[in-house]
């Protein structure tokens, strides 16, 4: 996601999921052939630039490795939390996939 209106749409109408490592919102766009879109919000309040960029890289990699057909036509926003750095990538990825599965089942 890149445009402000896309973020606002997901934040206003999306299904929410809160985890110890991240907060997530997901919305079905209605176009089932569109690739899933990811938006990450890591403000300065999250930490310095190094931490913000590291969190974004971790989230993007987890998203890239787990794109599957059931995600087609979904927009996703993720807000990382600092606790994500205390876990291994494998455990973070596992929680990330389970959260997406729960939210996509609700939509």
PyMOL CGO cylinders between C-alpha atoms (Angstrom):
from pymol import cmd
from pymol.cgo import CYLINDER

trace = [
    CYLINDER, 0.00, 0.00, 0.00, 1.31, 3.42, -0.86, 0.3, 1, 1, 1, 1, 1, 1,
    CYLINDER, 1.31, 3.42, -0.86, -1.51, 5.94, -0.92, 0.3, 1, 1, 1, 1, 1, 1,
    CYLINDER, -1.51, 5.94, -0.92, -3.03, 7.58, 2.15, 0.3, 1, 1, 1, 1, 1, 1,
    CYLINDER, -3.03, 7.58, 2.15, -6.56, 6.70, 1.08, 0.3, 1, 1, 1, 1, 1, 1,
    CYLINDER, -6.56, 6.70, 1.08, -5.60, 3.01, 0.86, 0.3, 1, 1, 1, 1, 1, 1,
    CYLINDER, -5.60, 3.01, 0.86, -4.31, 3.06, 4.44, 0.3, 1, 1, 1, 1, 1, 1,
    CYLINDER, -4.31, 3.06, 4.44, -7.41, 4.93, 5.65, 0.3, 1, 1, 1, 1, 1, 1,
    CYLINDER, -7.41, 4.93, 5.65, -9.73, 2.44, 3.96, 0.3, 1, 1, 1, 1, 1, 1,
    CYLINDER, -9.73, 2.44, 3.96, -8.05, -0.53, 5.62, 0.3, 1, 1, 1, 1, 1, 1,
    CYLINDER, -8.05, -0.53, 5.62, -7.84, 1.17, 9.01, 0.3, 1, 1, 1, 1, 1, 1,
    CYLINDER, -7.84, 1.17, 9.01, -11.50, 2.17, 8.89, 0.3, 1, 1, 1, 1, 1, 1,
    CYLINDER, -11.50, 2.17, 8.89, -13.06, -1.05, 7.56, 0.3, 1, 1, 1, 1, 1, 1,
    CYLINDER, -13.06, -1.05, 7.56, -10.47, -3.76, 8.19, 0.3, 1, 1, 1, 1, 1, 1,
    CYLINDER, -10.47, -3.76, 8.19, -10.63, -6.66, 10.63, 0.3, 1, 1, 1, 1, 1, 1,
    CYLINDER, -10.63, -6.66, 10.63, -8.22, -6.19, 13.52, 0.3, 1, 1, 1, 1, 1, 1,
    CYLINDER, -8.22, -6.19, 13.52, -5.83, -8.60, 15.22, 0.3, 1, 1, 1, 1, 1, 1,
    CYLINDER, -5.83, -8.60, 15.22, -3.52, -7.74, 18.11, 0.3, 1, 1, 1, 1, 1, 1,
    CYLINDER, -3.52, -7.74, 18.11, -0.53, -9.87, 18.95, 0.3, 1, 1, 1, 1, 1, 1,
    CYLINDER, -0.53, -9.87, 18.95, 2.41, -9.45, 21.29, 0.3, 1, 1, 1, 1, 1, 1,
    CYLINDER, 2.41, -9.45, 21.29, 4.69, -8.84, 18.27, 0.3, 1, 1, 1, 1, 1, 1,
    CYLINDER, 4.69, -8.84, 18.27, 2.43, -6.75, 16.01, 0.3, 1, 1, 1, 1, 1, 1,
    CYLINDER, 2.43, -6.75, 16.01, -0.99, -5.30, 15.34, 0.3, 1, 1, 1, 1, 1, 1,
    CYLINDER, -0.99, -5.30, 15.34, -2.60, -6.19, 12.06, 0.3, 1, 1, 1, 1, 1, 1,
    CYLINDER, -2.60, -6.19, 12.06, -5.60, -5.06, 10.00, 0.3, 1, 1, 1, 1, 1, 1,
    CYLINDER, -5.60, -5.06, 10.00, -6.86, -6.87, 6.91, 0.3, 1, 1, 1, 1, 1, 1,
    CYLINDER, -6.86, -6.87, 6.91, -9.56, -6.06, 4.38, 0.3, 1, 1, 1, 1, 1, 1,
    CYLINDER, -9.56, -6.06, 4.38, -10.85, -7.91, 1.33, 0.3, 1, 1, 1, 1, 1, 1,
    CYLINDER, -10.85, -7.91, 1.33, -10.74, -5.60, -1.68, 0.3, 1, 1, 1, 1, 1, 1,
    CYLINDER, -10.74, -5.60, -1.68, -13.26, -7.50, -3.77, 0.3, 1, 1, 1, 1, 1, 1,
    CYLINDER, -13.26, -7.50, -3.77, -10.86, -8.15, -6.65, 0.3, 1, 1, 1, 1, 1, 1,
    CYLINDER, -10.86, -8.15, -6.65, -9.95, -11.80, -6.14, 0.3, 1, 1, 1, 1, 1, 1,
    CYLINDER, -9.95, -11.80, -6.14, -7.27, -11.76, -8.86, 0.3, 1, 1, 1, 1, 1, 1,
    CYLINDER, -7.27, -11.76, -8.86, -5.27, -8.87, -7.35, 0.3, 1, 1, 1, 1, 1, 1,
    CYLINDER, -5.27, -8.87, -7.35, -2.03, -9.63, -5.59, 0.3, 1, 1, 1, 1, 1, 1,
    CYLINDER, -2.03, -9.63, -5.59, -2.10, -9.01, -1.84, 0.3, 1, 1, 1, 1, 1, 1,
    CYLINDER, -2.10, -9.01, -1.84, -0.80, -5.61, -0.77, 0.3, 1, 1, 1, 1, 1, 1,
    CYLINDER, -0.80, -5.61, -0.77, 1.17, -4.90, 2.39, 0.3, 1, 1, 1, 1, 1, 1,
    CYLINDER, 1.17, -4.90, 2.39, 1.48, -1.63, 4.26, 0.3, 1, 1, 1, 1, 1, 1,
    CYLINDER, 1.48, -1.63, 4.26, 3.72, -1.17, 7.28, 0.3, 1, 1, 1, 1, 1, 1,
    CYLINDER, 3.72, -1.17, 7.28, 3.40, 1.65, 9.78, 0.3, 1, 1, 1, 1, 1, 1,
    CYLINDER, 3.40, 1.65, 9.78, 6.51, 2.15, 11.89, 0.3, 1, 1, 1, 1, 1, 1,
    CYLINDER, 6.51, 2.15, 11.89, 6.55, 5.68, 13.25, 0.3, 1, 1, 1, 1, 1, 1,
    CYLINDER, 6.55, 5.68, 13.25, 9.37, 7.37, 15.14, 0.3, 1, 1, 1, 1, 1, 1,
    CYLINDER, 9.37, 7.37, 15.14, 7.66, 6.37, 18.35, 0.3, 1, 1, 1, 1, 1, 1,
    CYLINDER, 7.66, 6.37, 18.35, 8.64, 2.78, 17.53, 0.3, 1, 1, 1, 1, 1, 1,
    CYLINDER, 8.64, 2.78, 17.53, 12.35, 3.59, 17.76, 0.3, 1, 1, 1, 1, 1, 1,
    CYLINDER, 12.35, 3.59, 17.76, 15.33, 4.83, 15.83, 0.3, 1, 1, 1, 1, 1, 1,
    CYLINDER, 15.33, 4.83, 15.83, 15.65, 4.42, 12.06, 0.3, 1, 1, 1, 1, 1, 1,
    CYLINDER, 15.65, 4.42, 12.06, 17.71, 1.25, 12.40, 0.3, 1, 1, 1, 1, 1, 1,
    CYLINDER, 17.71, 1.25, 12.40, 14.98, -0.49, 14.43, 0.3, 1, 1, 1, 1, 1, 1,
    CYLINDER, 14.98, -0.49, 14.43, 12.17, 0.76, 12.19, 0.3, 1, 1, 1, 1, 1, 1,
    CYLINDER, 12.17, 0.76, 12.19, 13.91, -0.46, 9.04, 0.3, 1, 1, 1, 1, 1, 1,
    CYLINDER, 13.91, -0.46, 9.04, 14.83, -3.81, 10.60, 0.3, 1, 1, 1, 1, 1, 1,
    CYLINDER, 14.83, -3.81, 10.60, 11.21, -4.36, 11.65, 0.3, 1, 1, 1, 1, 1, 1,
    CYLINDER, 11.21, -4.36, 11.65, 10.02, -3.53, 8.13, 0.3, 1, 1, 1, 1, 1, 1,
    CYLINDER, 10.02, -3.53, 8.13, 12.51, -5.96, 6.58, 0.3, 1, 1, 1, 1, 1, 1,
    CYLINDER, 12.51, -5.96, 6.58, 11.39, -8.77, 8.89, 0.3, 1, 1, 1, 1, 1, 1,
    CYLINDER, 11.39, -8.77, 8.89, 7.70, -8.16, 8.16, 0.3, 1, 1, 1, 1, 1, 1,
    CYLINDER, 7.70, -8.16, 8.16, 8.25, -7.91, 4.40, 0.3, 1, 1, 1, 1, 1, 1,
    CYLINDER, 8.25, -7.91, 4.40, 10.21, -11.16, 4.37, 0.3, 1, 1, 1, 1, 1, 1,
    CYLINDER, 10.21, -11.16, 4.37, 7.54, -13.00, 6.38, 0.3, 1, 1, 1, 1, 1, 1,
    CYLINDER, 7.54, -13.00, 6.38, 4.89, -11.64, 3.99, 0.3, 1, 1, 1, 1, 1, 1,
    CYLINDER, 4.89, -11.64, 3.99, 6.89, -12.54, 0.88, 0.3, 1, 1, 1, 1, 1, 1,
    CYLINDER, 6.89, -12.54, 0.88, 7.60, -16.09, 2.02, 0.3, 1, 1, 1, 1, 1, 1,
    CYLINDER, 7.60, -16.09, 2.02, 3.97, -16.78, 2.87, 0.3, 1, 1, 1, 1, 1, 1,
    CYLINDER, 3.97, -16.78, 2.87, 1.96, -15.31, 0.02, 0.3, 1, 1, 1, 1, 1, 1,
    CYLINDER, 1.96, -15.31, 0.02, -0.54, -17.91, -0.95, 0.3, 1, 1, 1, 1, 1, 1,
    CYLINDER, -0.54, -17.91, -0.95, -3.69, -18.12, -3.07, 0.3, 1, 1, 1, 1, 1, 1,
    CYLINDER, -3.69, -18.12, -3.07, -5.97, -17.50, -0.08, 0.3, 1, 1, 1, 1, 1, 1,
    CYLINDER, -5.97, -17.50, -0.08, -4.50, -14.02, 0.26, 0.3, 1, 1, 1, 1, 1, 1,
    CYLINDER, -4.50, -14.02, 0.26, -5.43, -12.90, -3.26, 0.3, 1, 1, 1, 1, 1, 1,
    CYLINDER, -5.43, -12.90, -3.26, -7.46, -9.71, -3.17, 0.3, 1, 1, 1, 1, 1, 1,
    CYLINDER, -7.46, -9.71, -3.17, -6.52, -8.66, 0.37, 0.3, 1, 1, 1, 1, 1, 1,
    CYLINDER, -6.52, -8.66, 0.37, -4.90, -5.48, 1.69, 0.3, 1, 1, 1, 1, 1, 1,
    CYLINDER, -4.90, -5.48, 1.69, -2.94, -5.76, 4.92, 0.3, 1, 1, 1, 1, 1, 1,
    CYLINDER, -2.94, -5.76, 4.92, -1.54, -3.21, 7.36, 0.3, 1, 1, 1, 1, 1, 1,
    CYLINDER, -1.54, -3.21, 7.36, 0.97, -4.22, 10.02, 0.3, 1, 1, 1, 1, 1, 1,
    CYLINDER, 0.97, -4.22, 10.02, 2.15, -2.14, 12.97, 0.3, 1, 1, 1, 1, 1, 1,
    CYLINDER, 2.15, -2.14, 12.97, 5.24, -3.73, 14.51, 0.3, 1, 1, 1, 1, 1, 1,
    CYLINDER, 5.24, -3.73, 14.51, 5.86, -3.79, 18.25, 0.3, 1, 1, 1, 1, 1, 1,
    CYLINDER, 5.86, -3.79, 18.25, 9.28, -3.80, 19.87, 0.3, 1, 1, 1, 1, 1, 1,
    CYLINDER, 9.28, -3.80, 19.87, 8.72, -7.25, 21.38, 0.3, 1, 1, 1, 1, 1, 1,
    CYLINDER, 8.72, -7.25, 21.38, 9.18, -8.73, 17.90, 0.3, 1, 1, 1, 1, 1, 1,
    CYLINDER, 9.18, -8.73, 17.90, 12.95, -8.41, 18.29, 0.3, 1, 1, 1, 1, 1, 1,
    CYLINDER, 12.95, -8.41, 18.29, 12.93, -10.79, 21.27, 0.3, 1, 1, 1, 1, 1, 1,
    CYLINDER, 12.93, -10.79, 21.27, 11.71, -13.70, 19.15, 0.3, 1, 1, 1, 1, 1, 1,
    CYLINDER, 11.71, -13.70, 19.15, 13.38, -15.70, 16.43, 0.3, 1, 1, 1, 1, 1, 1,
    CYLINDER, 13.38, -15.70, 16.43, 12.30, -15.13, 12.85, 0.3, 1, 1, 1, 1, 1, 1,
    CYLINDER, 12.30, -15.13, 12.85, 10.69, -18.58, 12.73, 0.3, 1, 1, 1, 1, 1, 1,
    CYLINDER, 10.69, -18.58, 12.73, 8.43, -17.91, 15.70, 0.3, 1, 1, 1, 1, 1, 1,
    CYLINDER, 8.43, -17.91, 15.70, 7.56, -14.44, 14.41, 0.3, 1, 1, 1, 1, 1, 1,
    CYLINDER, 7.56, -14.44, 14.41, 6.74, -15.88, 10.99, 0.3, 1, 1, 1, 1, 1, 1,
    CYLINDER, 6.74, -15.88, 10.99, 4.57, -18.58, 12.56, 0.3, 1, 1, 1, 1, 1, 1,
    CYLINDER, 4.57, -18.58, 12.56, 2.53, -16.01, 14.50, 0.3, 1, 1, 1, 1, 1, 1,
    CYLINDER, 2.53, -16.01, 14.50, 2.31, -13.79, 11.44, 0.3, 1, 1, 1, 1, 1, 1,
    CYLINDER, 2.31, -13.79, 11.44, 0.90, -16.62, 9.28, 0.3, 1, 1, 1, 1, 1, 1,
    CYLINDER, 0.90, -16.62, 9.28, -1.59, -17.70, 11.96, 0.3, 1, 1, 1, 1, 1, 1,
    CYLINDER, -1.59, -17.70, 11.96, -2.83, -14.10, 12.33, 0.3, 1, 1, 1, 1, 1, 1,
    CYLINDER, -2.83, -14.10, 12.33, -3.32, -13.75, 8.57, 0.3, 1, 1, 1, 1, 1, 1,
    CYLINDER, -3.32, -13.75, 8.57, -5.17, -17.07, 8.51, 0.3, 1, 1, 1, 1, 1, 1,
    CYLINDER, -5.17, -17.07, 8.51, -7.53, -15.99, 11.30, 0.3, 1, 1, 1, 1, 1, 1,
    CYLINDER, -7.53, -15.99, 11.30, -8.25, -12.62, 9.71, 0.3, 1, 1, 1, 1, 1, 1,
    CYLINDER, -8.25, -12.62, 9.71, -8.76, -13.96, 6.19, 0.3, 1, 1, 1, 1, 1, 1,
    CYLINDER, -8.76, -13.96, 6.19, -11.18, -16.57, 7.53, 0.3, 1, 1, 1, 1, 1, 1,
    CYLINDER, -11.18, -16.57, 7.53, -13.25, -13.79, 9.15, 0.3, 1, 1, 1, 1, 1, 1,
    CYLINDER, -13.25, -13.79, 9.15, -13.44, -11.71, 5.95, 0.3, 1, 1, 1, 1, 1, 1,
]
cmd.load_cgo(trace, "trace")
